[in-house]
Amino acid sequence: MTRLLVSALLLALAACSDDPPPAKPAATPAAPAPQVEAPKPAVEAKAPEAPKPDPNKELAQRVKQALEGEAKVQAAAIDVTAAEGRVTLWGTTATAGERNRAGQVASKVDGVKSVDNQLKVVKGS
């Protein structure tokens, strides 16, 4: 009888244990496999293109440099613009001779097709 009592106690203790019985896993639908995008081709980074030089601006600069190189012309008082080979001189000179000389210097610069001499002679400068 002792054995029966010990077996009953062991069985009772086993039934009262803190461990829950193993639960059956719930059936879950299989998740769809994640879609992987095809790798995109690598795009080469291009350096920004340097701005193309403005031929009119370059011509005007060459004429201005030629005027600055002429000792008998006060080039600081003269502005130069250009459009398709046509150069215009703006500003003032002290004499008519200086005005004419500036026009001659400008006409000799490579690329100048014509000169529009708008220089004004200012007496008393």
C-alpha atoms as one frame of an Amber mdcrd trajectory, in Angstrom:
protein
   0.000   0.000   0.000   2.826   2.328   0.590   3.828   1.911  -2.949   0.406
   2.836  -4.116   0.387   5.914  -1.940   3.827   7.010  -3.180   2.778   6.474
  -6.797  -0.387   8.513  -6.257   1.593  11.337  -4.647   4.096  11.344  -7.495
   1.301  11.377 -10.018  -0.427  14.247  -8.176   2.795  16.233  -8.000   3.431
  15.724 -11.694  -0.073  16.982 -12.516   0.418  20.157 -10.409   3.768  21.176
 -11.845   4.334  24.778 -13.128   5.299  23.671 -16.635   2.374  24.017 -19.050
   1.816  21.192 -21.432   3.417  21.745 -24.801   1.036  23.572 -27.098   0.517
  22.589 -30.644   1.750  25.271 -33.042  -1.049  27.024 -34.874  -1.125  26.445
 -38.544  -0.056  29.705 -40.274  -0.223  30.274 -43.973   3.154  30.322 -45.625
   4.306  33.882 -46.304   5.170  34.582 -49.911   8.882  34.801 -50.595  10.053
  38.413 -50.790  10.595  39.540 -54.351  14.117  40.583 -55.128  14.564  43.314
 -57.696  17.112  42.740 -60.371  20.165  44.897 -59.749  20.104  48.083 -61.756
  23.073  48.757 -63.992  25.537  51.154 -62.474  25.262  54.650 -63.887  28.564
  56.332 -64.454  28.771  59.719 -62.847  29.714  62.275 -65.455  31.574  65.396
 -64.577  29.609  68.507 -65.455  30.650  69.918 -68.772  32.661  73.079 -68.645
  30.720  75.994 -70.033  31.639  76.695 -73.618  33.455  79.967 -74.046  31.438
  82.787 -75.550  33.223  83.846 -78.750  31.760  87.356 -78.514  33.046  87.799
 -74.998  36.470  86.453 -75.972  36.680  88.842 -78.937  35.717  91.791 -76.734
  38.415  90.795 -74.228  41.066  90.550 -76.953  40.143  94.024 -78.240  40.244
  95.435 -74.688  43.705  93.917 -74.163  44.900  95.421 -77.445  43.626  98.842
 -76.340  45.342  98.455 -72.957  48.587  97.653 -74.770  48.425 100.898 -76.776
  50.266 103.644 -74.887  48.384 106.506 -76.576  44.933 105.178 -75.648  43.428
 105.484 -72.172  41.725 102.064 -72.248  40.349 102.368 -68.699  37.652 104.739
 -70.003  36.675 102.420 -72.883  34.232  99.496 -72.785  34.134  96.933 -75.577
  31.242  94.752 -76.729  31.185  92.292 -79.615  28.567  90.421 -81.612  29.442
  88.130 -84.503  32.685  89.962 -85.298  31.213  93.434 -84.971  32.957  95.342
 -82.181  31.511  98.426 -80.526  33.647 100.822 -78.499  31.872 102.730 -75.718
  33.164 105.419 -73.393  35.186 108.596 -73.603  38.519 109.838 -74.929  40.392
 113.079 -74.336  40.987 113.868 -78.017  39.673 112.997 -81.464  43.085 111.496
 -82.245  42.775 109.087 -79.306  39.265 108.159 -80.462  40.514 107.383 -83.978
  43.542 105.458 -82.693  41.288 103.276 -80.500  39.165 102.445 -83.551  42.283
 101.546 -85.582  43.686  99.321 -82.820  40.357  97.519 -82.477  40.071  96.931
 -86.238  43.454  95.152 -86.331  42.500  92.478 -83.767  42.050  89.040 -85.330
  38.355  88.183 -85.693  37.104  91.775 -85.883  34.960  92.277 -89.006  33.879
  95.844 -88.290  34.189  98.526 -85.617  31.373 100.760 -84.427  33.229 103.575
 -82.691  30.805 105.162 -80.227  33.558 106.856 -78.191  32.807 110.447 -77.211
  35.516 113.109 -77.045  35.394 114.908 -73.726  37.252 118.226 -73.810  39.144
 119.238 -70.712  39.894 115.709 -69.462
